[in-house]
Amino acid sequence: MLTLTETLVPASEKPLFWRHFQNYLSELSIFVGKKPVNGEFEYPWFDLYWSEPTERWPFWARLAGDVGGLALVRLDNEDGRREISEFYVLPRLRRKGIGLQFARRLLSRFPGTWKLNQASSNVGAIAFWHHVLDGFATYEERRFFCEVERLEQRFTVGS
């Protein structure tokens, strides 16, 4: 397995993060029905990840210093749970254990209560998150609707 480091994204790398994030949003659009506006996908919370450091955290997955993926982690103030709200591994690096390692490191970094959700039509993402959680945390699932039908997992990560 390739060695991965997860690092917070400094403000100086925000434009690079945005470019990679656009690739992620393009892939995601198939499942959530979003369309680009003036050539870019909108994400109204993006800047908050650099202005709310106690509630939102942007991360890189780096392999030998190169970007291998990204994630946005946030604290949901309504229920007190953390959430990996967005998660992406570059296509050329998938199915090599990088996503599993990156996801579990992020979850372990913030012990406590968590939630994740995926579009119900995104069977690949659902399978991935089940793989991440199986043997790592006991979770409960529920379905709900937010723009599209979604599947949510709730669980606790110990310290």
N, C-alpha and C positions, 0 to 999 in steps of 0.2 A: 504494500500500500504506500502511496506517495505521502510524504510528510507535509502536513498542512499547518498553517498558523492562522488564527483568526485575530484580526486587528480592527480597532475602531478606525473609521475613515475620517481623516482630518479634513477640515474645510478646504484646504488647498487641492484636495483630490475630488471634490464634489463634482466638477464638470466631467471627469473621467467616470465617476460612479454613475452619473446621469446617462452617459452614452451606453454603458453596459446595461443599465436599468431599462433603457428603451428597448433593447433586445428582449429582455425578460417580459416587459409589458406586451410586446408584439406577440410572443409565444402565448401568453396568457389570454390575449384578446379572443382567441378561438373559443375559449370556454366561457368567457364573461360577456362577449359581444361588444366590447369597446372598440372604437375606431379612432385613429389619430386625428388631431386637429392641427391644421397647418403643418403636417408632416411629423408631429410628435404626439405621443400619448400623454394625456394629462395625468397628474398625480398631485392633487392639491395639498397633501401633507408632506411632500418631499422636503421642503426647506425646514420644517419643524424638527427634523432629525438632527439638525445642527444648531437649533436655537432652544431646544428643550432637553438639556443633557441629563436630567434626572428622570425623564419619562420616555425618551426615544434614543435608540442607539443604532447607527449605521455600521455595518461590518463588512470587511473584505474577507474572503477566503484566499489566502496566498499560498502558492507552491513555489518554493525557491525564489520568493520575491515577486513572482508574476501573479496577476489576478487570475483566480480560478473560479471565483463565484462571489456572490454578495448576499447580504440579508439585511432586513430591517426588523428590529426588535422594538416592541413598545410596551408600555405599561397602560393597561386599560383602567382608567380611574373610576369607571362605573362599577367594575367588579373586583378590582385589585389584582387581576391576573396579568401575567406577562403573556405576550403573543409574538411569535415570529410572523409578522404580518406579510412579509415578502421574502422569498428564498429562491436563489437561482445559482445553478452551477453551469458553467460554459458547456455547450453541447459536446465539444471534443473531449471533455473530461468526465462525462457521465459514465456510470456503471463501472467505476474504478474504486468505489468506497469513499470518495472525497465528500460527497453529499452527506453520507451517513456520519462520517467523522465530524464534519463542519456542524451539522445539526445538533449532534450530541454535545459537542463542545459549547455551543451557544446555550443550550438548555442547562448544562451543568454550571455555566458561568453565573447563572441567576437562580439559586435554589428558591423553591417556593411553588406557588400555584401558577399553572399555565393553561393556555388554550391554543389550539391550532384550528384552521378550517381550510377546506378546499371546495372548489366547485364540484358538485356531485357528478358532473360529466367528465371531470378530469381524473379518470381512473388511474393514470400513471402517478399523479401526485398523491392520491389516496393510498395506493400501494406503497409508495415511498415512505410516507409518514407512518403507516402501520409498521413497516420494517424498522424505522427509526425507534418507534416506541416499544415494539415487542421485545421483552426482556430488559427494557430500560426503565419503563414506568407503566404502572397500571392505569388504564384510561377508561373513561366513559365516553360514549358517542351519542350524538343527537343530530337530527336534521333540522335545518331552519332555512328560511328564505331571506336573502338580502341581495337584491338585484337578480340573482339566480339561486336555484336550490343549492345548499351547501351542506357539507358534513363537518361536524366539529368534534374534536377530541378535547377532553378536559382531564388534567392529571396534576400530580405534584412531583417535583424533583427534590430529592433530599440533598442535604449539604454534605 
